[in-house]
Amino acid sequence: MITRARTAAWIFPLAALFAGPSPAAEGVTLLKDLTSVIMLLGVPCGQVVSAKRQTDTDHTATCRNGDRYRVFVSAQGRVVAQKL
C-alpha cells in the first residue's frame, strides 16, 4: 500500500513540471519531464518528441512511437497520463 508520504515524495517533484520553467529552457525540459512522468506511470511511450501546454496542469504529449497522451493533475491531486 502506498502511503500519503510516499505518494507526496514523488508527486511534489512532479508538480514542478506544471509550475513552468523559464521560456528559454521550457522546450527541452518539458519534453524530458513529460517523458519521465509517462515512464513512471508505466505508459508505453519511449520518448516525448513534442508537447503542448493546455493549462498549467494539463499538457498534450506526442511520443516518438506516435502515441498521444493527455498528462494532467486529476481532481484528487494525482498525475494522470490518458491516451488520446
N, CA, C and O atoms as a Maestro MAE file, in Angstrom:
{
 s_m_m2io_version
 :::
 2.0.0
}

f_m_ct {
 s_m_title
 :::
 protein
 m_atom[336] {
  # First column is atom index #
  i_m_mmod_type
  r_m_x_coord
  r_m_y_coord
  r_m_z_coord
  i_m_residue_number
  s_m_chain_name
  s_m_pdb_residue_name
  s_m_pdb_atom_name
  i_m_atomic_number
  :::
  1 25 0.833 -1.176 0.000 1 A "MET " " N  " 7
  2 3 0.000 0.000 0.000 1 A "MET " " CA " 6
  3 2 0.878 1.240 0.000 1 A "MET " " C  " 6
  4 15 1.843 1.318 0.761 1 A "MET " " O  " 8
  5 25 0.561 2.183 -0.825 2 A "ILE " " N  " 7
  6 3 1.331 3.420 -0.923 2 A "ILE " " CA " 6
  7 2 0.777 4.416 0.084 2 A "ILE " " C  " 6
  8 15 -0.412 4.736 0.071 2 A "ILE " " O  " 8
  9 25 1.646 4.896 0.948 3 A "THR " " N  " 7
  10 3 1.218 5.861 1.955 3 A "THR " " CA " 6
  11 2 1.199 7.262 1.355 3 A "THR " " C  " 6
  12 15 1.753 7.511 0.284 3 A "THR " " O  " 8
  13 25 0.549 8.162 2.073 4 A "ARG " " N  " 7
  14 3 0.497 9.550 1.601 4 A "ARG " " CA " 6
  15 2 1.901 10.140 1.506 4 A "ARG " " C  " 6
  16 15 2.209 10.884 0.575 4 A "ARG " " O  " 8
  17 25 2.746 9.803 2.474 5 A "ALA " " N  " 7
  18 3 4.111 10.340 2.467 5 A "ALA " " CA " 6
  19 2 4.874 9.862 1.245 5 A "ALA " " C  " 6
  20 15 5.584 10.643 0.610 5 A "ALA " " O  " 8
  21 25 4.733 8.574 0.905 6 A "ARG " " N  " 7
  22 3 5.433 8.053 -0.274 6 A "ARG " " CA " 6
  23 2 4.869 8.666 -1.543 6 A "ARG " " C  " 6
  24 15 5.621 8.975 -2.468 6 A "ARG " " O  " 8
  25 25 3.563 8.844 -1.598 7 A "THR " " N  " 7
  26 3 2.948 9.470 -2.769 7 A "THR " " CA " 6
  27 2 3.436 10.897 -2.897 7 A "THR " " C  " 6
  28 15 3.800 11.335 -3.989 7 A "THR " " O  " 8
  29 25 3.446 11.628 -1.789 8 A "ALA " " N  " 7
  30 3 3.896 13.023 -1.812 8 A "ALA " " CA " 6
  31 2 5.347 13.121 -2.226 8 A "ALA " " C  " 6
  32 15 5.745 14.097 -2.861 8 A "ALA " " O  " 8
  33 25 6.148 12.118 -1.876 9 A "ALA " " N  " 7
  34 3 7.576 12.152 -2.195 9 A "ALA " " CA " 6
  35 2 7.823 12.228 -3.698 9 A "ALA " " C  " 6
  36 15 8.807 12.833 -4.122 9 A "ALA " " O  " 8
  37 25 6.956 11.631 -4.511 10 A "TRP " " N  " 7
  38 3 7.175 11.736 -5.959 10 A "TRP " " CA " 6
  39 2 6.184 12.669 -6.631 10 A "TRP " " C  " 6
  40 15 6.441 13.118 -7.748 10 A "TRP " " O  " 8
  41 25 5.060 12.980 -5.996 11 A "ILE " " N  " 7
  42 3 4.101 13.915 -6.592 11 A "ILE " " CA " 6
  43 2 4.631 15.338 -6.531 11 A "ILE " " C  " 6
  44 15 4.529 16.072 -7.514 11 A "ILE " " O  " 8
  45 25 5.202 15.751 -5.381 12 A "PHE " " N  " 7
  46 3 5.653 17.128 -5.259 12 A "PHE " " CA " 6
  47 2 6.753 17.480 -6.265 12 A "PHE " " C  " 6
  48 15 6.701 18.564 -6.845 12 A "PHE " " O  " 8
  49 25 7.750 16.612 -6.499 13 A "PRO " " N  " 7
  50 3 8.713 16.945 -7.561 13 A "PRO " " CA " 6
  51 2 8.056 17.021 -8.937 13 A "PRO " " C  " 6
  52 15 8.471 17.814 -9.782 13 A "PRO " " O  " 8
  53 25 7.030 16.194 -9.164 14 A "LEU " " N  " 7
  54 3 6.333 16.247 -10.447 14 A "LEU " " CA " 6
  55 2 5.548 17.541 -10.586 14 A "LEU " " C  " 6
  56 15 5.322 18.018 -11.698 14 A "LEU " " O  " 8
  57 25 5.134 18.110 -9.463 15 A "ALA " " N  " 7
  58 3 4.397 19.370 -9.505 15 A "ALA " " CA " 6
  59 2 5.252 20.474 -10.110 15 A "ALA " " C  " 6
  60 15 4.725 21.414 -10.705 15 A "ALA " " O  " 8
  61 25 6.568 20.362 -9.961 16 A "ALA " " N  " 7
  62 3 7.467 21.344 -10.562 16 A "ALA " " CA " 6
  63 2 7.316 21.356 -12.084 16 A "ALA " " C  " 6
  64 15 7.516 22.387 -12.727 16 A "ALA " " O  " 8
  65 25 6.963 20.204 -12.652 17 A "LEU " " N  " 7
  66 3 6.714 20.129 -14.091 17 A "LEU " " CA " 6
  67 2 5.630 21.108 -14.498 17 A "LEU " " C  " 6
  68 15 5.718 21.741 -15.551 17 A "LEU " " O  " 8
  69 25 4.616 21.233 -13.671 18 A "PHE " " N  " 7
  70 3 3.485 22.069 -14.009 18 A "PHE " " CA " 6
  71 2 3.652 23.512 -13.549 18 A "PHE " " C  " 6
  72 15 2.820 24.361 -13.869 18 A "PHE " " O  " 8
  73 25 4.724 23.802 -12.798 19 A "ALA " " N  " 7
  74 3 4.982 25.169 -12.359 19 A "ALA " " CA " 6
  75 2 5.500 26.002 -13.526 19 A "ALA " " C  " 6
  76 15 5.309 27.218 -13.560 19 A "ALA " " O  " 8
  77 25 6.149 25.354 -14.472 20 A "GLY " " N  " 7
  78 3 6.613 26.034 -15.672 20 A "GLY " " CA " 6
  79 2 8.003 26.616 -15.549 20 A "GLY " " C  " 6
  80 15 8.196 27.609 -14.847 20 A "GLY " " O  " 8
  81 25 8.986 26.013 -16.225 21 A "PRO " " N  " 7
  82 3 10.332 26.553 -16.238 21 A "PRO " " CA " 6
  83 2 10.407 27.826 -17.074 21 A "PRO " " C  " 6
  84 15 9.417 28.233 -17.681 21 A "PRO " " O  " 8
  85 25 11.573 28.448 -17.104 22 A "SER " " N  " 7
  86 3 11.735 29.667 -17.892 22 A "SER " " CA " 6
  87 2 11.471 29.367 -19.360 22 A "SER " " C  " 6
  88 15 11.679 28.237 -19.799 22 A "SER " " O  " 8
  89 25 11.018 30.351 -20.126 23 A "PRO " " N  " 7
  90 3 10.695 30.107 -21.532 23 A "PRO " " CA " 6
  91 2 11.864 29.557 -22.347 23 A "PRO " " C  " 6
  92 15 11.653 28.743 -23.247 23 A "PRO " " O  " 8
  93 25 13.086 29.983 -22.052 24 A "ALA " " N  " 7
  94 3 14.244 29.524 -22.825 24 A "ALA " " CA " 6
  95 2 14.501 28.036 -22.640 24 A "ALA " " C  " 6
  96 15 14.856 27.343 -23.594 24 A "ALA " " O  " 8
  97 25 14.325 27.543 -21.426 25 A "ALA " " N  " 7
  98 3 14.606 26.137 -21.140 25 A "ALA " " CA " 6
  99 2 13.358 25.270 -21.204 25 A "ALA " " C  " 6
  100 15 13.442 24.047 -21.093 25 A "ALA " " O  " 8
  101 25 12.212 25.892 -21.380 26 A "GLU " " N  " 7
  102 3 10.941 25.181 -21.294 26 A "GLU " " CA " 6
  103 2 10.833 24.021 -22.268 26 A "GLU " " C  " 6
  104 15 10.414 22.933 -21.871 26 A "GLU " " O  " 8
  105 25 11.194 24.213 -23.515 27 A "GLY " " N  " 7
  106 3 11.013 23.184 -24.535 27 A "GLY " " CA " 6
  107 2 11.665 21.865 -24.190 27 A "GLY " " C  " 6
  108 15 10.984 20.846 -24.071 27 A "GLY " " O  " 8
  109 25 12.967 21.871 -24.030 28 A "VAL " " N  " 7
  110 3 13.711 20.636 -23.758 28 A "VAL " " CA " 6
  111 2 13.348 20.080 -22.396 28 A "VAL " " C  " 6
  112 15 13.144 18.874 -22.258 28 A "VAL " " O  " 8
  113 25 13.265 20.931 -21.391 29 A "THR " " N  " 7
  114 3 12.944 20.487 -20.042 29 A "THR " " CA " 6
  115 2 11.553 19.877 -19.983 29 A "THR " " C  " 6
  116 15 11.361 18.833 -19.360 29 A "THR " " O  " 8
  117 25 10.599 20.503 -20.612 30 A "LEU " " N  " 7
  118 3 9.231 19.986 -20.609 30 A "LEU " " CA " 6
  119 2 9.171 18.613 -21.265 30 A "LEU " " C  " 6
  120 15 8.512 17.714 -20.742 30 A "LEU " " O  " 8
  121 25 9.837 18.433 -22.390 31 A "LEU " " N  " 7
  122 3 9.829 17.132 -23.074 31 A "LEU " " CA " 6
  123 2 10.446 16.055 -22.192 31 A "LEU " " C  " 6
  124 15 9.911 14.951 -22.097 31 A "LEU " " O  " 8
  125 25 11.565 16.365 -21.546 32 A "LYS " " N  " 7
  126 3 12.220 15.397 -20.656 32 A "LYS " " CA " 6
  127 2 11.342 15.085 -19.456 32 A "LYS " " C  " 6
  128 15 11.217 13.925 -19.062 32 A "LYS " " O  " 8
  129 25 10.732 16.111 -18.870 33 A "ASP " " N  " 7
  130 3 9.870 15.906 -17.707 33 A "ASP " " CA " 6
  131 2 8.649 15.069 -18.058 33 A "ASP " " C  " 6
  132 15 8.282 14.163 -17.310 33 A "ASP " " O  " 8
  133 25 8.021 15.363 -19.183 34 A "LEU " " N  " 7
  134 3 6.857 14.582 -19.597 34 A "LEU " " CA " 6
  135 2 7.247 13.139 -19.901 34 A "LEU " " C  " 6
  136 15 6.499 12.214 -19.581 34 A "LEU " " O  " 8
  137 25 8.410 12.941 -20.514 35 A "THR " " N  " 7
  138 3 8.898 11.583 -20.774 35 A "THR " " CA " 6
  139 2 9.039 10.830 -19.458 35 A "THR " " C  " 6
  140 15 8.612 9.680 -19.351 35 A "THR " " O  " 8
  141 25 9.634 11.471 -18.458 36 A "SER " " N  " 7
  142 3 9.822 10.839 -17.147 36 A "SER " " CA " 6
  143 2 8.494 10.523 -16.476 36 A "SER " " C  " 6
  144 15 8.317 9.433 -15.932 36 A "SER " " O  " 8
  145 25 7.571 11.458 -16.510 37 A "VAL " " N  " 7
  146 3 6.266 11.252 -15.882 37 A "VAL " " CA " 6
  147 2 5.540 10.077 -16.532 37 A "VAL " " C  " 6
  148 15 5.012 9.208 -15.838 37 A "VAL " " O  " 8
  149 25 5.516 10.053 -17.845 38 A "ILE " " N  " 7
  150 3 4.822 8.973 -18.563 38 A "ILE " " CA " 6
  151 2 5.483 7.638 -18.256 38 A "ILE " " C  " 6
  152 15 4.795 6.636 -18.061 38 A "ILE " " O  " 8
  153 25 6.815 7.615 -18.211 39 A "MET " " N  " 7
  154 3 7.532 6.384 -17.906 39 A "MET " " CA " 6
  155 2 7.225 5.919 -16.476 39 A "MET " " C  " 6
  156 15 6.994 4.731 -16.252 39 A "MET " " O  " 8
  157 25 7.220 6.844 -15.509 40 A "LEU " " N  " 7
  158 3 6.920 6.490 -14.117 40 A "LEU " " CA " 6
  159 2 5.507 5.931 -13.958 40 A "LEU " " C  " 6
  160 15 5.257 5.106 -13.079 40 A "LEU " " O  " 8
  161 25 4.594 6.377 -14.801 41 A "LEU " " N  " 7
  162 3 3.225 5.885 -14.746 41 A "LEU " " CA " 6
  163 2 3.070 4.543 -15.462 41 A "LEU " " C  " 6
  164 15 1.992 3.950 -15.441 41 A "LEU " " O  " 8
  165 25 4.149 4.060 -16.099 42 A "GLY " " N  " 7
  166 3 4.120 2.760 -16.755 42 A "GLY " " CA " 6
  167 2 3.404 2.742 -18.084 42 A "GLY " " C  " 6
  168 15 2.925 1.697 -18.526 42 A "GLY " " O  " 8
  169 25 3.328 3.903 -18.728 43 A "VAL " " N  " 7
  170 3 2.647 4.014 -20.010 43 A "VAL " " CA " 6
  171 2 3.686 3.907 -21.128 43 A "VAL " " C  " 6
  172 15 4.718 4.574 -21.064 43 A "VAL " " O  " 8
  173 25 3.435 3.074 -22.161 44 A "PRO " " N  " 7
  174 3 4.407 2.931 -23.243 44 A "PRO " " CA " 6
  175 2 4.519 4.211 -24.071 44 A "PRO " " C  " 6
  176 15 3.525 4.711 -24.599 44 A "PRO " " O  " 8
  177 25 5.712 4.721 -24.173 45 A "CYS " " N  " 7
  178 3 5.914 5.955 -24.930 45 A "CYS " " CA " 6
  179 2 7.300 5.992 -25.553 45 A "CYS " " C  " 6
  180 15 7.443 6.322 -26.730 45 A "CYS " " O  " 8
  181 25 8.307 5.661 -24.783 46 A "GLY " " N  " 7
  182 3 9.682 5.777 -25.252 46 A "GLY " " CA " 6
  183 2 10.215 7.161 -24.953 46 A "GLY " " C  " 6
  184 15 10.928 7.357 -23.969 46 A "GLY " " O  " 8
  185 25 9.874 8.120 -25.796 47 A "GLN " " N  " 7
  186 3 10.344 9.487 -25.607 47 A "GLN " " CA " 6
  187 2 9.295 10.456 -26.139 47 A "GLN " " C  " 6
  188 15 8.718 10.241 -27.205 47 A "GLN " " O  " 8
  189 25 9.057 11.519 -25.389 48 A "VAL " " N  " 7
  190 3 8.141 12.569 -25.835 48 A "VAL " " CA " 6
  191 2 8.907 13.463 -26.806 48 A "VAL " " C  " 6
  192 15 9.976 13.975 -26.475 48 A "VAL " " O  " 8
  193 25 8.358 13.648 -28.002 49 A "VAL " " N  " 7
  194 3 9.038 14.453 -29.020 49 A "VAL " " CA " 6
  195 2 8.402 15.824 -29.207 49 A "VAL " " C  " 6
  196 15 9.029 16.726 -29.762 49 A "VAL " " O  " 8
  197 25 7.160 15.992 -28.749 50 A "SER " " N  " 7
  198 3 6.535 17.309 -28.789 50 A "SER " " CA " 6
  199 2 5.467 17.373 -27.709 50 A "SER " " C  " 6
  200 15 4.907 16.358 -27.294 50 A "SER " " O  " 8
  201 25 5.204 18.593 -27.269 51 A "ALA " " N  " 7
  202 3 4.210 18.786 -26.221 51 A "ALA " " CA " 6
  203 2 3.560 20.146 -26.389 51 A "ALA " " C  " 6
  204 15 4.151 21.094 -26.905 51 A "ALA " " O  " 8
  205 25 2.318 20.200 -25.932 52 A "LYS " " N  " 7
  206 3 1.589 21.458 -25.977 52 A "LYS " " CA " 6
  207 2 0.929 21.672 -24.623 52 A "LYS " " C  " 6
  208 15 0.223 20.797 -24.121 52 A "LYS " " O  " 8
  209 25 1.159 22.824 -24.046 53 A "ARG " " N  " 7
  210 3 0.558 23.152 -22.753 53 A "ARG " " CA " 6
  211 2 -0.879 23.598 -22.979 53 A "ARG " " C  " 6
  212 15 -1.135 24.536 -23.734 53 A "ARG " " O  " 8
  213 25 -1.813 22.922 -22.322 54 A "GLN " " N  " 7
  214 3 -3.220 23.304 -22.379 54 A "GLN " " CA " 6
  215 2 -3.519 24.303 -21.263 54 A "GLN " " C  " 6
  216 15 -4.092 25.368 -21.495 54 A "GLN " " O  " 8
  217 25 -3.114 23.932 -20.046 55 A "THR " " N  " 7
  218 3 -3.198 24.803 -18.868 55 A "THR " " CA " 6
  219 2 -1.931 24.550 -18.056 55 A "THR " " C  " 6
  220 15 -1.052 23.804 -18.487 55 A "THR " " O  " 8
  221 25 -1.840 25.167 -16.887 56 A "ASP " " N  " 7
  222 3 -0.661 24.961 -16.046 56 A "ASP " " CA " 6
  223 2 -0.505 23.515 -15.606 56 A "ASP " " C  " 6
  224 15 0.616 23.068 -15.362 56 A "ASP " " O  " 8
  225 25 -1.584 22.783 -15.499 57 A "THR " " N  " 7
  226 3 -1.523 21.404 -15.027 57 A "THR " " CA " 6
  227 2 -2.053 20.404 -16.054 57 A "THR " " C  " 6
  228 15 -2.489 19.312 -15.687 57 A "THR " " O  " 8
  229 25 -2.018 20.765 -17.322 58 A "ASP " " N  " 7
  230 3 -2.579 19.915 -18.369 58 A "ASP " " CA " 6
  231 2 -1.763 20.087 -19.646 58 A "ASP " " C  " 6
  232 15 -1.651 21.192 -20.178 58 A "ASP " " O  " 8
  233 25 -1.189 18.974 -20.136 59 A "HIS " " N  " 7
  234 3 -0.356 19.002 -21.344 59 A "HIS " " CA " 6
  235 2 -0.776 17.890 -22.291 59 A "HIS " " C  " 6
  236 15 -1.273 16.851 -21.857 59 A "HIS " " O  " 8
  237 25 -0.578 18.108 -23.576 60 A "THR " " N  " 7
  238 3 -0.731 17.059 -24.574 60 A "THR " " CA " 6
  239 2 0.666 16.696 -25.047 60 A "THR " " C  " 6
  240 15 1.409 17.549 -25.532 60 A "THR " " O  " 8
  241 25 1.020 15.423 -24.901 61 A "ALA " " N  " 7
  242 3 2.363 14.954 -25.253 61 A "ALA " " CA " 6
  243 2 2.271 13.972 -26.415 61 A "ALA " " C  " 6
  244 15 1.399 13.102 -26.436 61 A "ALA " " O  " 8
  245 25 3.176 14.116 -27.381 62 A "THR " " N  " 7
  246 3 3.271 13.183 -28.506 62 A "THR " " CA " 6
  247 2 4.570 12.408 -28.367 62 A "THR " " C  " 6
  248 15 5.648 12.989 -28.242 62 A "THR " " O  " 8
  249 25 4.449 11.078 -28.391 63 A "CYS " " N  " 7
  250 3 5.607 10.204 -28.224 63 A "CYS " " CA " 6
  251 2 6.265 9.886 -29.567 63 A "CYS " " C  " 6
  252 15 5.667 10.058 -30.629 63 A "CYS " " O  " 8
  253 25 7.491 9.425 -29.490 64 A "ARG " " N  " 7
  254 3 8.231 9.047 -30.698 64 A "ARG " " CA " 6
  255 2 7.482 7.973 -31.483 64 A "ARG " " C  " 6
  256 15 7.542 7.952 -32.712 64 A "ARG " " O  " 8
  257 25 6.771 7.075 -30.780 65 A "ASN " " N  " 7
  258 3 6.043 5.991 -31.462 65 A "ASN " " CA " 6
  259 2 4.713 6.454 -32.057 65 A "ASN " " C  " 6
  260 15 3.980 5.654 -32.639 65 A "ASN " " O  " 8
  261 25 4.398 7.761 -31.909 66 A "GLY " " N  " 7
  262 3 3.187 8.313 -32.496 66 A "GLY " " CA " 6
  263 2 1.997 8.395 -31.549 66 A "GLY " " C  " 6
  264 15 1.008 9.064 -31.845 66 A "GLY " " O  " 8
  265 25 2.093 7.714 -30.408 67 A "ASP " " N  " 7
  266 3 1.005 7.789 -29.428 67 A "ASP " " CA " 6
  267 2 0.939 9.191 -28.833 67 A "ASP " " C  " 6
  268 15 1.955 9.867 -28.677 67 A "ASP " " O  " 8
  269 25 -0.295 9.615 -28.502 68 A "ARG " " N  " 7
  270 3 -0.504 10.929 -27.877 68 A "ARG " " CA " 6
  271 2 -1.180 10.724 -26.540 68 A "ARG " " C  " 6
  272 15 -2.075 9.889 -26.403 68 A "ARG " " O  " 8
  273 25 -0.744 11.496 -25.551 69 A "TYR " " N  " 7
  274 3 -1.291 11.393 -24.204 69 A "TYR " " CA " 6
  275 2 -1.623 12.767 -23.655 69 A "TYR " " C  " 6
  276 15 -0.941 13.753 -23.933 69 A "TYR " " O  " 8
  277 25 -2.676 12.806 -22.879 70 A "ARG " " N  " 7
  278 3 -3.001 13.995 -22.090 70 A "ARG " " CA " 6
  279 2 -2.420 13.728 -20.701 70 A "ARG " " C  " 6
  280 15 -2.821 12.777 -20.030 70 A "ARG " " O  " 8
  281 25 -1.482 14.561 -20.275 71 A "VAL " " N  " 7
  282 3 -0.856 14.418 -18.969 71 A "VAL " " CA " 6
  283 2 -1.356 15.578 -18.115 71 A "VAL " " C  " 6
  284 15 -1.148 16.745 -18.445 71 A "VAL " " O  " 8
  285 25 -2.019 15.236 -17.011 72 A "PHE " " N  " 7
  286 3 -2.643 16.275 -16.192 72 A "PHE " " CA " 6
  287 2 -2.718 15.840 -14.735 72 A "PHE " " C  " 6
  288 15 -2.476 14.678 -14.409 72 A "PHE " " O  " 8
  289 25 -3.056 16.784 -13.865 73 A "VAL " " N  " 7
  290 3 -3.275 16.504 -12.454 73 A "VAL " " CA " 6
  291 2 -4.777 16.379 -12.255 73 A "VAL " " C  " 6
  292 15 -5.531 17.301 -12.568 73 A "VAL " " O  " 8
  293 25 -5.209 15.230 -11.731 74 A "SER " " N  " 7
  294 3 -6.636 14.974 -11.522 74 A "SER " " CA " 6
  295 2 -7.170 15.783 -10.339 74 A "SER " " C  " 6
  296 15 -6.407 16.409 -9.604 74 A "SER " " O  " 8
  297 25 -8.470 15.757 -10.172 75 A "ALA " " N  " 7
  298 3 -9.113 16.452 -9.051 75 A "ALA " " CA " 6
  299 2 -8.644 15.891 -7.710 75 A "ALA " " C  " 6
  300 15 -8.692 16.581 -6.691 75 A "ALA " " O  " 8
  301 25 -8.194 14.644 -7.714 76 A "GLN " " N  " 7
  302 3 -7.696 14.012 -6.496 76 A "GLN " " CA " 6
  303 2 -6.219 14.336 -6.251 76 A "GLN " " C  " 6
  304 15 -5.644 13.885 -5.260 76 A "GLN " " O  " 8
  305 25 -5.603 15.115 -7.148 77 A "GLY " " N  " 7
  306 3 -4.211 15.511 -6.987 77 A "GLY " " CA " 6
  307 2 -3.201 14.523 -7.536 77 A "GLY " " C  " 6
  308 15 -2.015 14.618 -7.223 77 A "GLY " " O  " 8
  309 25 -3.642 13.586 -8.339 78 A "ARG " " N  " 7
  310 3 -2.740 12.588 -8.924 78 A "ARG " " CA " 6
  311 2 -2.399 12.956 -10.357 78 A "ARG " " C  " 6
  312 15 -3.218 13.515 -11.085 78 A "ARG " " O  " 8
  313 25 -1.174 12.630 -10.745 79 A "VAL " " N  " 7
  314 3 -0.756 12.855 -12.123 79 A "VAL " " CA " 6
  315 2 -1.283 11.692 -12.960 79 A "VAL " " C  " 6
  316 15 -1.116 10.530 -12.589 79 A "VAL " " O  " 8
  317 25 -1.919 12.003 -14.088 80 A "VAL " " N  " 7
  318 3 -2.555 11.004 -14.938 80 A "VAL " " CA " 6
  319 2 -2.054 11.182 -16.367 80 A "VAL " " C  " 6
  320 15 -1.898 12.307 -16.842 80 A "VAL " " O  " 8
  321 25 -1.803 10.067 -17.050 81 A "ALA " " N  " 7
  322 3 -1.487 10.078 -18.484 81 A "ALA " " CA " 6
  323 2 -2.607 9.324 -19.177 81 A "ALA " " C  " 6
  324 15 -2.735 8.110 -19.024 81 A "ALA " " O  " 8
  325 25 -3.412 10.041 -19.936 82 A "GLN " " N  " 7
  326 3 -4.598 9.470 -20.594 82 A "GLN " " CA " 6
  327 2 -4.351 9.432 -22.101 82 A "GLN " " C  " 6
  328 15 -4.083 10.463 -22.718 82 A "GLN " " O  " 8
  329 25 -4.443 8.234 -22.690 83 A "LYS " " N  " 7
  330 3 -4.200 8.111 -24.132 83 A "LYS " " CA " 6
  331 2 -5.282 8.821 -24.917 83 A "LYS " " C  " 6
  332 15 -6.470 8.703 -24.613 83 A "LYS " " O  " 8
  333 25 -4.857 9.563 -25.935 84 A "LEU " " N  " 7
  334 3 -5.805 10.292 -26.787 84 A "LEU " " CA " 6
  335 2 -6.069 9.515 -28.068 84 A "LEU " " C  " 6
  336 15 -6.841 9.965 -28.915 84 A "LEU " " O  " 8
  :::
 }
 m_bond[335] {
  # First column is bond index #
  i_m_from
  i_m_to
  i_m_order
  :::
  1 1 2 1
  2 2 3 1
  3 3 4 2
  4 3 5 1
  5 5 6 1
  6 6 7 1
  7 7 8 2
  8 7 9 1
  9 9 10 1
  10 10 11 1
  11 11 12 2
  12 11 13 1
  13 13 14 1
  14 14 15 1
  15 15 16 2
  16 15 17 1
  17 17 18 1
  18 18 19 1
  19 19 20 2
  20 19 21 1
  21 21 22 1
  22 22 23 1
  23 23 24 2
  24 23 25 1
  25 25 26 1
  26 26 27 1
  27 27 28 2
  28 27 29 1
  29 29 30 1
  30 30 31 1
  31 31 32 2
  32 31 33 1
  33 33 34 1
  34 34 35 1
  35 35 36 2
  36 35 37 1
  37 37 38 1
  38 38 39 1
  39 39 40 2
  40 39 41 1
  41 41 42 1
  42 42 43 1
  43 43 44 2
  44 43 45 1
  45 45 46 1
  46 46 47 1
  47 47 48 2
  48 47 49 1
  49 49 50 1
  50 50 51 1
  51 51 52 2
  52 51 53 1
  53 53 54 1
  54 54 55 1
  55 55 56 2
  56 55 57 1
  57 57 58 1
  58 58 59 1
  59 59 60 2
  60 59 61 1
  61 61 62 1
  62 62 63 1
  63 63 64 2
  64 63 65 1
  65 65 66 1
  66 66 67 1
  67 67 68 2
  68 67 69 1
  69 69 70 1
  70 70 71 1
  71 71 72 2
  72 71 73 1
  73 73 74 1
  74 74 75 1
  75 75 76 2
  76 75 77 1
  77 77 78 1
  78 78 79 1
  79 79 80 2
  80 79 81 1
  81 81 82 1
  82 82 83 1
  83 83 84 2
  84 83 85 1
  85 85 86 1
  86 86 87 1
  87 87 88 2
  88 87 89 1
  89 89 90 1
  90 90 91 1
  91 91 92 2
  92 91 93 1
  93 93 94 1
  94 94 95 1
  95 95 96 2
  96 95 97 1
  97 97 98 1
  98 98 99 1
  99 99 100 2
  100 99 101 1
  101 101 102 1
  102 102 103 1
  103 103 104 2
  104 103 105 1
  105 105 106 1
  106 106 107 1
  107 107 108 2
  108 107 109 1
  109 109 110 1
  110 110 111 1
  111 111 112 2
  112 111 113 1
  113 113 114 1
  114 114 115 1
  115 115 116 2
  116 115 117 1
  117 117 118 1
  118 118 119 1
  119 119 120 2
  120 119 121 1
  121 121 122 1
  122 122 123 1
  123 123 124 2
  124 123 125 1
  125 125 126 1
  126 126 127 1
  127 127 128 2
  128 127 129 1
  129 129 130 1
  130 130 131 1
  131 131 132 2
  132 131 133 1
  133 133 134 1
  134 134 135 1
  135 135 136 2
  136 135 137 1
  137 137 138 1
  138 138 139 1
  139 139 140 2
  140 139 141 1
  141 141 142 1
  142 142 143 1
  143 143 144 2
  144 143 145 1
  145 145 146 1
  146 146 147 1
  147 147 148 2
  148 147 149 1
  149 149 150 1
  150 150 151 1
  151 151 152 2
  152 151 153 1
  153 153 154 1
  154 154 155 1
  155 155 156 2
  156 155 157 1
  157 157 158 1
  158 158 159 1
  159 159 160 2
  160 159 161 1
  161 161 162 1
  162 162 163 1
  163 163 164 2
  164 163 165 1
  165 165 166 1
  166 166 167 1
  167 167 168 2
  168 167 169 1
  169 169 170 1
  170 170 171 1
  171 171 172 2
  172 171 173 1
  173 173 174 1
  174 174 175 1
  175 175 176 2
  176 175 177 1
  177 177 178 1
  178 178 179 1
  179 179 180 2
  180 179 181 1
  181 181 182 1
  182 182 183 1
  183 183 184 2
  184 183 185 1
  185 185 186 1
  186 186 187 1
  187 187 188 2
  188 187 189 1
  189 189 190 1
  190 190 191 1
  191 191 192 2
  192 191 193 1
  193 193 194 1
  194 194 195 1
  195 195 196 2
  196 195 197 1
  197 197 198 1
  198 198 199 1
  199 199 200 2
  200 199 201 1
  201 201 202 1
  202 202 203 1
  203 203 204 2
  204 203 205 1
  205 205 206 1
  206 206 207 1
  207 207 208 2
  208 207 209 1
  209 209 210 1
  210 210 211 1
  211 211 212 2
  212 211 213 1
  213 213 214 1
  214 214 215 1
  215 215 216 2
  216 215 217 1
  217 217 218 1
  218 218 219 1
  219 219 220 2
  220 219 221 1
  221 221 222 1
  222 222 223 1
  223 223 224 2
  224 223 225 1
  225 225 226 1
  226 226 227 1
  227 227 228 2
  228 227 229 1
  229 229 230 1
  230 230 231 1
  231 231 232 2
  232 231 233 1
  233 233 234 1
  234 234 235 1
  235 235 236 2
  236 235 237 1
  237 237 238 1
  238 238 239 1
  239 239 240 2
  240 239 241 1
  241 241 242 1
  242 242 243 1
  243 243 244 2
  244 243 245 1
  245 245 246 1
  246 246 247 1
  247 247 248 2
  248 247 249 1
  249 249 250 1
  250 250 251 1
  251 251 252 2
  252 251 253 1
  253 253 254 1
  254 254 255 1
  255 255 256 2
  256 255 257 1
  257 257 258 1
  258 258 259 1
  259 259 260 2
  260 259 261 1
  261 261 262 1
  262 262 263 1
  263 263 264 2
  264 263 265 1
  265 265 266 1
  266 266 267 1
  267 267 268 2
  268 267 269 1
  269 269 270 1
  270 270 271 1
  271 271 272 2
  272 271 273 1
  273 273 274 1
  274 274 275 1
  275 275 276 2
  276 275 277 1
  277 277 278 1
  278 278 279 1
  279 279 280 2
  280 279 281 1
  281 281 282 1
  282 282 283 1
  283 283 284 2
  284 283 285 1
  285 285 286 1
  286 286 287 1
  287 287 288 2
  288 287 289 1
  289 289 290 1
  290 290 291 1
  291 291 292 2
  292 291 293 1
  293 293 294 1
  294 294 295 1
  295 295 296 2
  296 295 297 1
  297 297 298 1
  298 298 299 1
  299 299 300 2
  300 299 301 1
  301 301 302 1
  302 302 303 1
  303 303 304 2
  304 303 305 1
  305 305 306 1
  306 306 307 1
  307 307 308 2
  308 307 309 1
  309 309 310 1
  310 310 311 1
  311 311 312 2
  312 311 313 1
  313 313 314 1
  314 314 315 1
  315 315 316 2
  316 315 317 1
  317 317 318 1
  318 318 319 1
  319 319 320 2
  320 319 321 1
  321 321 322 1
  322 322 323 1
  323 323 324 2
  324 323 325 1
  325 325 326 1
  326 326 327 1
  327 327 328 2
  328 327 329 1
  329 329 330 1
  330 330 331 1
  331 331 332 2
  332 331 333 1
  333 333 334 1
  334 334 335 1
  335 335 336 2
  :::
 }
}
